[in-house]
Amino acid sequence: MGQKKDLTGSEKSKIVRYLAEGCSSLKIAKLLKRDHRTIERFIQNSQQGRKKRVEKPRRKITAHELRKVKRAAAKMPLATSLAIFQSCNITGVPKSTRCAILRDMAKVRKAERRPPLNKTHKLKRQDWAKKYLKTDFSKVLWTDEMRVSLDGPDGWTRGWIGKGQRAPVPLRRQQGGGGVLVWAGIIKDELVGPFRVEDGVKLNSQSYCKFLEDTFFKQWYRKKSASFKKNMIFMQDNAPSHTSKYSTAWLARKGIKEEKLMTWPPCSPDLNPIENLWSIIKCEIYKEGKQYTSLNSVWEAVVAAARNVDGEQIKTLTGSMDGRLLSVLAKKGGYIGR
């Protein structure tokens, strides 16, 4: 008798909903016709997160290859480990080994830490997770804005710098800098947008609603079926232009109100899967410290990077929500890994 397949995404979603209804793992196993040990393992893994990587013997590289890597790291400051090794025509080296080798000759800039969550924030995050445990997240449209600048996000650029070397000074502009504000959404396996906010427009309640009308509603939402519109849940964060009385009333007139408008906990970008999409796009448009000379060129780079994100990647992001809810509950409202 062959080994039974792993739990499907549909089965995992059902497990989360049954848990929210108070079902035991044994009862869930009977409902899904699965071994109860399989159910218990899924519940434990969802709450514990990823297992620690077991250290394996490194793939050794020759002294000649090591010298090539050192020269490449000096010539390509802020490049990724993959880019450095590819420039040396060294393949088949896993990321962990590449980084371990580079640590002996270089250092990497660390990302800034997130601000701590206070007790109220954690309680609201837990309440939010409990409220949406039974939600079918394939019906949720996750939205957000992202600003992309000509020179890369402040404090975001990171990469390997050889010991004894100084990081390159980014291009500084007397004038003509700035950036582009981008809005997008993801639902199930579909990317909505990205749409560009007109240069110089500050998003207040009125301009935000006008922007949604001209882009999201006219170019995407109105093409959807009545049944889709009836079931779709619209998610947006707690930016003042999103949660003002004006915007809330305007969305209500569009039929997006009450349970169709998701409430959002404070300080929770880690719970929004579209933040991972922004990371994918930024890694692509700013790889190897790339900078841009015009707003149109950086916008074209965003569009090209978004076009390369396929449906499976988006489905992976939106399908991660059940695990995120279990994680935030297990961490009692604390930040979760993304």
C-alpha positions, 0 to 999 in steps of 0.5 A: 500500500502506497504512502498517503499524500500530504495534506492539501491546502483545502484540508489545511483550511478545513482543519483551521475552521474545525479547530475554531469550532472546538473540534478535537484532532481525533474528530477532525481526523474522522471528518477528513478521513485522515490519520489523527497523527497527521492532523496533530503534526499539522497543528503542532507545526503551524504553531511552532513555525519552521524547524531549525535547520540541521547543520550539514557539511559544507560543499568545499570550494578550492583555494582558487575559487575562494580567491575569485570570490574575494575579488568579486565581493570587492568589485560588487559591493552590496551584491547578493551571495548568489550574484557574487558566486555566479560572477565567478562561474561557481555553481551548485553551492547552496545559500547557507554555504555561500554565506558561511564562506562570505562571512570570513571575508565580508559582512552584511548589513542587517535590516532595521528592527521593528518597533515593539508591540505594546499590550493593547496592540497584541490583544487586538492582533489576537482578537483579529485572529480569532475573529477571522479563523473561519474565514475563506481567505481565497475571497479576501482582496489584500491591498496596500500602497508602496513607495519606490524611490529612484535610489532604493528604500532608505536603510533597505539596501543590503549586501556583502561588503569586503572587510576593510572596505567602505560601502559605496556612497549612493547617488545623491541628488540636489533635485529631481529625486523623489519616488512613485507611489504604487497601489496593488492588491492580491486575491487567491492567485491573481494580482490586481494592478499595480496602479500608479498614483499620479505624481504629486498627489497626496493620498487624503480621503478624497484623493484615495477614493478618486484613485480607487474609482479610476483604477481598481473599480473601473479597470478590475472590479466592475468586470467581476461577476455579481457572485464574486462581488457578493463574496469578496472581502476588501482588506486595507490597513489603518492609514488615515485616508483608508479609515476616515468617515469619508472613505468608509461611507464612500466604500459603503456606497460601493457595497463594501461595508460591514463584514465585506470590509475587513477590520485591521489590527494596528502595527500589523504589516507582518499579517498582510501577505501583500507585504511579501509581494512588495519584498519580491518586487523591491528585490528585483528592481533594486538588485545589486544596488541599482538606481534610476534616473527618472520616475518613469523608469522606476515605474516601468521596472515595477511593472516588469517585476510585477509581470514576472510574479506568477499565479503560484507565487501569489497563491502561496502568499494568500494561502499562508493566512491560516498559518499566520493566524495560528502563529499570531495566536501561539505567540499571543499577539507578537510578531510572526515570521514572514 
